[in-house]
């Protein structure tokens, strides 16, 4: 488990190298599926639509980082994230995926869902 120092505000030196290698920029690693979605979107957009897409992306990314920062600064939430975050993330993502599949009617398209 990582003690990111969210409560104390400092990162322990022994974790510095691990954080630089594993955690920083990890939201940009699975790029293949993003390319298959965004290339057709960008190719079919005119300049104004592309500009709007880029502005919305930058604003929303900044907003998500700000919300995450504010949550991480709360001592109780920081404690939960520090000690349970890595174990909880897969379950949260699986639950989110199942919810989205349910909302979009994906299960009805499967042979066992009828």
N, C-alpha and C positions, 0 to 999 in steps of 0.2 A: 504494500500500500504506500501511496505517496503522501507525505505530509507537505503540502504545498505552502504551508505557512500562511494560509488565507486568514487565519485568526490573528496571527502575530504580524503579518505583513512582510515576512521575509522568506526567501526560498533557501532551504538548507543547502550548503555547498556540495554535499555528497550527491544531491539529486540534480545539480546544475547540468552536468553532461547528459544525463538521461533525458531531462526535459528538452534540451536542445535537439537531441536526436529523435525522440519519439513523439513529442507532443506538439511542438511548435509547427504550425502550418499543416496540421493533420487534416484540416477540413478541405484541403486541395488535393489530396492524394487520389481518390477514386475518380479520375478524370475521364475515363473512356465512355462511361454512360452519359456524362454531361455533354460531351462533344456530340453524341448522336442526337441529343435533344436540341441543343442550342444552334448548331450549324443550320438546320432547316429554318429555325426561327429567325436567325440573323439574315439568312439569304433571302427570305421573303419579306423582310422589313425595309421600308424606305428610311431615309436619313432621320426624319422626325421621330418615327416610331423607335428606331434604334437608340436615339438620344434619350427618349423617355424610358426605355428599358434599362439603359445604363444608369440613369439618375435614380430610378426606383431601386435598382440593385444596390447602389452605393448607400442610399439613405437607409434601406432596410437592414443591410449588413451592419451599418453603424448603430442602428437602433437595437439590433439583437446583441451586439457586443456591449452596449451600454446597459441593457437589462441584465445580461449575464454578470457584468461587473457589479451592479448594484445588489444582485442576489448574493454574489460571493462575498460582499462586504458585510453581510448580516452574519453575526457569529454562529447562530444555530444552523443556518443553511450552509455556511462554510464548513462546519463540522461534519454535516451529513455528506456534503460533496467530497470532502477530503477522505473520509473513511468508507463510504459506500458507493461513490460515484462510478468507479470503473466496473463494479459488479452490477450496478443497476442499469447502465446504459443499454446493454443488449436487450434486456427485457422491455425497456421503454420503447426502443426502436421496433421490436417485434410487435408489441401491442399497437403502436402507431400504424404499422404496416397492415395489420389485421383490421384495424378500424377503418383505414382508407379503403381496403378491399371490400369491406362490408358496405360502406357508404356508397361506393361506386357500382355495386351489384356484381362484383367479380365472382362471388361464390355461386350466383345463379347461372353463370356461364359454364361452370364445371359440371361434369356428368354426375358427380356425387352430390351436388348441391340442389338438384331438382326434386 
